[in-house]
């Protein structure tokens, strides 16, 4: 992970001092100069920090919470627009984090979606030809030179293969990888410095968001990952799509590389064309209702799902199927995470909020354990109004906002992978509402939960878990004696000592020690007496002198030890 390594090492070495100076000047001009510390500016030789006309804190002094977030969002958006693709991408990521930021801040960040400059085809021609190993004319029958899609990471062109297959070519922006690596490392450094200055920023966890940004970008920069996502989702869909309603486009691996993705173009109507889609509403609604169940199955059974299901990524194809595109943002959840999620859903459906909270505490992120009684009460009050409502009756953005505000009240964070799940449900809900679909998602879950639990906790699954547990236990038992031996050797070598102090319980502790001492002496005395008897054996004893001397010795020692034990009780 070059991005993360660069972020970690930024406090020691700034690779691009010129870029750091540019970024610092842009932030300073837009009112963030008071958050820029000397630890930042002293890394730039002969640099004088410019002052903004109006400081951010001065403007925020008499603002409400909404205005405060809108002002900060506006100024950050201006910074990001000026600083280019890497920062615009970061702003777009911030726009998806309703769990951390106010809606007015989110609205400002969403304005960055159309702020990326296009790239001319001739600028990426060499990248395409290097990936396919041929000239563009040799590889494709035709290529549309005007981009049909422009994003911060890549640009998309329409083309046709020589066999007549329509495709799209997604090309990574020239130099974007190095630019993002440099900008991310500086961004991480600035986030850490800002958190040292502001407790509010530290509580928001900006550096944690930047780390999430690095992980997301690492996957999105490599188009091999998107190709694998596409193939994996196709297999999952085929496994559960018994009615064959959904279609995932083919990836042409022979033309693809880390920086170029050639994928089948879907011929149909995008759901973003609301007028055309509503005209076919009667055909589409049953398939979308079926699609919700399909989404839940791919997520709950396989733990892998499309996490960006907005209208622009849905197509109603000419053959009546529904196609999906854009596999850069996918969600995944481990088996353990799915078990927790299923348990939480079951707790909601059975109104068992206590179990819901305890399950959630196993996966949530928090610094101190919250007051569970208060948390149970708040969760019950937050969720009760929504359970049993249909999609038309439920505003999922409000539902998510209520959940997030409850977590924030108790200083807890929703795990990132879980947040992606809720975002996917919200975007899917938006598509459904666009079509006027009225579905009870809780009702769908209630219908399917028994089947999901049965498949999740099947005999084969439990046997597999038991086998792995037995393997781990065997491995532990194998190494445990060795580690105990090493520990005792180290303990003896370094002369560690354990000191136990007590206050106020000396009498009771003395009595307990005396009783244990007496028990020890009594045990030893019994052993010696029985040993003396055993030494006599089966011989006939008619006189005291016939008793072996060794038996007398054993009995004498036994009596002495027993007497010592009695004396310990009297102390």
N, C-alpha and C positions, 0 to 999 in steps of 0.2 A: 504494500500500500504506500506508494510514493507520496501521495497527497498527505496522508497522516504523518508519515515520517518527516515531511517538510514542516508540517505544523508543529510537531514536537520540538524540532531543532531550531525554530525561528528565534527563540529568545537568545540563542548563542550566535547565530549567523543570519544576516539578511542577505539573500542572494542577489536581490535587485534593488539597490539603494535608490536608484532613479525612480522605479515604480513605487516604492514606499513613499518617497517624497511627493510624488503626484497624488497618491491616495490620501496622504495626510493633509495636503493642501486643499483637496476637494472637500473632505470632511470638515476641515477648519472653516472654509468659506461658507459652508452651509450650517454653521452654528454649533458644531461639535468640538470646537477648539478647547473648551474647558475640560473635556473628557480625555484629551490627548496628554499623556503624562510626559515628564522629562525622560523617563526610561524609553520612550518611543523616539523623541526628537534627538536625543543624544547619539542615536545610531546613524543620523544623517549629518555628514560633515558640513559645517558652516551654514546650518539651516536655521532660519528665523521663522517661527510659527506665525502665520497670518492670523489676524483677528477678524471675526465675523462682525457684520454691522449690528446684528442683534443676537445676543446669546440665547441659547435654547432655554436656559433656566429662567431668563427674564421674560420670555414670551409665554412660558408655561405657568408663571407665578399665579395668575388669576384665572386659569382655565379649568373647566370641568374635566372629568376622567375621559369622556368621549373626545373633547377638543384636544386634550393632552396627547392622546394616542394618535389623533389625526395629524397634529402638528409634527410629532416625531416621525410618523409614517411619511408625511409629505417631504420632509427634509431628507430622510433616508432615500426615498424614491429618486429625488433629484440627484443625490450622490451616485446611486447605482446606475442611473441613466447615463451619467457623464463618464463613469468608469468602465462601462462596456459589458460584454457578454457574461463573464464570470460572475460579476456582481448582479447583473440582471437575473441570472439563473438563481443566485442566492435569494434575491428578493422574491422570485417566483416560488421558491421553497418556503419562505416565510409566509407567503400568502395562503399556504395550505396548512398552517399550524394554528388552527382555531383553538387548540388546547392551551396555547401559551399567550396569544395576543388578542387584544380588543378588536371587535368587528370594524371599527373605523380605521384602525391600523391595517387590518387585512385588506380593506377596500383600496387603500393607497398602494399596497404591494401588488394587488391584482391588475393595476394599471400598467404594470411592467410587461404584461404578456405580449403586447404588440410593439414593443420598443426595440426589437432586435433588427439590426441592419441586414439586408439581403446580401447574398454572395453571388457574383457572376459565375456562370457555368465554366468559363475559361479558367477561373481561379482554382477549380477543383478537378479539371480534366485530367491532370497528371495523377491525382490521387486515385481516380476511378481506373485509369489505365494500368497503374501499378497493381491495383487489387485484382483486376480480371486477367492481367497478363497479355492484354491485347489493346489495340487502339479502340476508341469508342465506336468507330464505324465498323470494326471487325466484330465487336462483341454484341452490338445492338443494331437492329434494323433501322430504328429511328430514336431520337432523343429530343424531348422538348426542352429548349435551352432556358426558358423562363421557369424559375422555381415555383412549385405549387404549394410549398410549405417552408416556412422559415422559423427556426427555433434557435435558442442560445447555443445548443450543442451542434446541431446539424441543419442541413438544408435538404429539401426533397425535390427531385425532378422526375417527371413522367417519361417512360421509355417503352419500347417494344422489342422483344427478342426476335431473332431471325425466324423462329418457328411460329411467330404471330402472337405469343403470349404477352399480354400487357403487364408491365411491371412498374414499380417505383424504385428509384435509386436514392437512398439516404446516405449522405456524405458528411463526415465529420468536418467541421470548419477548419481550414488550414491554420495550424499553430495553436489551436484552442487548448490542446492538452498542456503544453508548456505554460501558456498564459494562465490557465486555471490553476496549475500547480503553484506558480508564483503568487497569484492573487490570493489563493486559499491560505498559503503559509502566512502571508501578511495579514489576512483577515483574522486568522486564528490568533496571531500575536496581538492585534488591536483589541479583539474580544477579551482576551485575558487581562490586558491592561485596563480596559474599561470596567471590567468586573471588580478590579481592585479599587477603583475610584468610587463606584456606585453600588450600594447594597441592593438597590432595586434591580439593576442589571444582573447582579450575581444571582438573585433569587429566580429571575427568569431563565437563567441557565443558557445564556447566549453561546458560550463556548461549547455547550453540549449540542446546541442546534447546529453549530458550525461543524462539529464532528459528524452529526447525521448527514449534513450537507456533503461532507467528504465521502462517506460511504455510498450515498446516492450517486454522486458524480462518478465515482470509481466504476460503478456498474454501467452508467449511461454512456460513458466515454468509450467503452468497449462494446462494439456492435456484435461481437461474438456472443456476448451475454444475452443480448436481445434476441438473437437468432435461437439460442438454446431455450430461452423463455417461451418463444413462439412454438417450438417443437414440443416442449413439455406440456404446454397448455393444450395443444391439439390432442395429445394422447389422453389427457385427463377428460377433455370434452367428449372425445369419442367413446370413452369408457362409460360415461354417465348419460350421454345424449341419445337415448333409445329412439327418439323420434326424428333424429337427424335434422334438427331445425337450425343448428348453429354451424358456422363455417370459419375456420382459421386459415389464413392465406399461407401458401407455400413459400419457403425461403430457398433461394437459389444459392447454395453454399459455394458452388464453383465460381461464382462471381463476387462473393462476399469476403470481407476481411475484417480486421479490427476496426478499420476506419470507414468501411463501405458496407452497406447492407442492401442487397437486391432482393426484393420481395414481391410476390404476386400482387397486382393491383386489383382491388375489389371494384367490380362494375355494379353500381347501384346508387341508391339515394342515401346520403348521410342523414342521420337523425337531426343534425343541426339545421337541416332544411325543414323547418317545422311545418310549413304549409303543405309541402308534398307528402310528408309523413302522415299528417293528420288526414289527408285524403285517403290513405290506405289503413286507417286506424282499425277498422273491423278485422283486417287480416293480421295485423301486427300484435294486437293486444293479447290474444291467447298465447302467442309465441313468447312475448315478453313475460307473461305470468309464469310460463314454463321455464323461462330463462332465470327467473329469481330462484326457483327451486334448484336449478342447475348450478347457479353460482354458490348457493349454500352448500350443496353437496361437494363441489370441487374444493371448497374451503374447509368444511368440517371433516371430510373424509380423507382428503389428500394434503390439506394444509398449504395449497398453492392456488393463487387466484389472480385475476386481472384487477389491479387496484386503481385504475383510472377510467372507470366506465361512464364517462360523460357522453353527451350526444354526438360529439365530433368523432368519437371512436366506434360508433355503431353505424352499420350500413344495412339498408334493406336491399338485398340483392335481387337481380332480375329473375332468378329462379325461385324466389319466395323464401330463401333462407336469410338469416341474420348473420352478418359478418362482423368480426372484430379486428381492429388494427391497433398499432402502437403498443409494443410489449416491453418498453423500457422501464416502466414503473409497475412492478409486480409485487404482490404480497405473499409472504410465507409465514407459517407458524409451525413450530415443532410439535411433535406428538404430545409432549407434556403440556405445551401451551394449548393445544386443541382440547385436551382432557379438561383443563381448567375452564376454558371457554364454554364447553358443553355443560359442565357442572354449573357455571354461572347462569347460562340460559335456562337450564332446568330449574334452578333456584328462583329465577324470575317468574317462570311459568307456574311454579308451585307456591309463589308468594313467600318463599323462605328467604327473607332478607338477611337473616343471621348467617346462613350458609353462604349466601352471595358475598357478603363482606369478607368472611374468612377465606373463601376461595380467591377473592381478589387480592387480599393481602399477600398471598403467595406469589403474585406476579407483579404487583405494583412497585413503583420506585418511591422510596421515602427515606428521609434521614433519621427520623425518630418514629417509633411505633405510635400511631394515633390512638385516641380514646375510642375503643371499639364500640362501646355502647352509644356514644354520640354519633359515630359514623353510621352505625346500623339505623339509628333514628333518622338521620339526614338522608340516607340512601332510600329508605322507605318513603319519606315525604317527597323525594325527587322523582322516583320512578312510578309510584302508584298511579298518578294521573294518566300515564301513557299506556299502561298494560291493558290490552284488549281493544285498543283503538285500531282502526283501519288506516291505510296509507293516507287517504284523503283527510282523515281526522287528525293525523299525526304530522307535526312539523319536526322532521328529524334534526334539523339544525338547532331548533329549540331544545330537543331532547339531549343532543350532544352538549349544548351549552350548559344545561342544567347539571349534567353529569360532571362536566369539567369544572364548573364553579363549586360543586360539592367537594371534588377532589382537591381543588385549590384551597378551599377553606380548611382542609385538614393537612395541607402541605404535602400532597401526594401527586405523583405524576403518572399519567397513563403511559404504559410501555409503548414505544414507537410502533412496534409491529401491530399492537392492538389498535392504536390510533388509525393506522392505515386501513384496518378492517372497517372501522366506523365511517371513515371518509368514503370508502368504496360503497358502503350501503347508502350513504347520503347522496352520492352522485348517481347511483342506480335509482334511488328514489326520485331524483330530479327528472330522470328520463321517463319514469313511470307517470309522474304527475303531468309531464308534457303531453302524454298520450291520454290522460284522464283515467289511468288504471287505478282501481280501488282495491288494493290487496291488504290483507291483514298479515303483516310479516310475522308477528308473534303467533298468529294462528297457523301459518305455514310451518313455523318451527315446532309448534305443538304437535302438528300432524306427523312431522318427520322425526321428532326427537327420539322416539322409541327405536325406530329403525337405525338412526345414527348411533345411539348408545349401544345397540346390539352389535353393529358392525365395528364400532370403536373398541368395545370391551368384549370381543368375541373370544371363544376358547383358544383359537390360534394366537390371537394377540396376547392373551394372558400367559399362554405357554411360552411364547417368545420372551415376554418380560421376565418370567420366572427363570428361563434359561440364562438370560443375561445377568440377572441378580445372583444366580448360583455361581456363574463364572466370576463375577466381581468378588463374591464372598470367598471363593476358593483362592483367588489371587491375593486377597487380603490376609487370609489365614497362612498363606505361604510366606509372605514377607513380614508378618507381624512379629514372630519370634526373633527374627534377625534385627528388626528395629528396636525391640525391647533390649536385646543384648547390647546394641550400640549405645542406647540411652543409659543403661546401667553402667557400662564401661566409662562413658563420659561423666556420669554422675559421680562415680568413685574417683575418677582422675582429677576432677576440678573441685572436689570437696564441697559440693553443695550441702546446705543444711536447711532443715525445715523447722521453723519456730512457731509454736502454737501458743497464743496468749488468751487468757480468759479473765473476765472480771465479773465478780458477783456470784459465781457458781463454783467457788473453790470447794465448798463442803460436799455438794452433790457430785462434782467431778472426782473428789478424793474417794467417796464411797464407791463410785463406779469402778475406779482403778483398783481399789481394794478387792472388790468382788471378782474382777477379772483375774487379779493376781491369785486369789484363793482358788479359783477354778483351774488355773494353770497348775498350781502345786498339787491340787487334788487329783488331777489327771495323771501327773507324773507319779504320784504316790500309789495310785491304783495300778499303774503299769508295773511298778517295782514289786508290789505285793503279789500280784498275779504271776509275775515272773518267778518269784520265790516258790510259790505253790507248784508252778509248772516244773521246776527243777526237781521236786520230790518225785514226780512221776507216779508210777503205779506201785511203787514199793510199799511194804507194810511198815508202819511206824508204831513200835510198842513203847518207845522211850524217847525223851527229848533229845538224848544224845545221838539218836539215829537220824535226826534232821541234818541235812548237809549244811556245812558252814556257809556256803554261797547263799543259800536261802535265808539264813539268819542275817547276812549282810544286806541282802535286798530288802528284807522286811525292816531292818533298822533304818536304812536310807528312806524307805517309804514313810515311816513314822516321823522322821526328822522333817521331811518335806511337807507332810501334812500339818505338823506343828507350825512350821514357818507360814503355811497358808493361813492358819487360824490367827496367828499373830498379825498378819497383814490386815485382817478384818477389824482388829482392835485399834489400829492406828487412827 
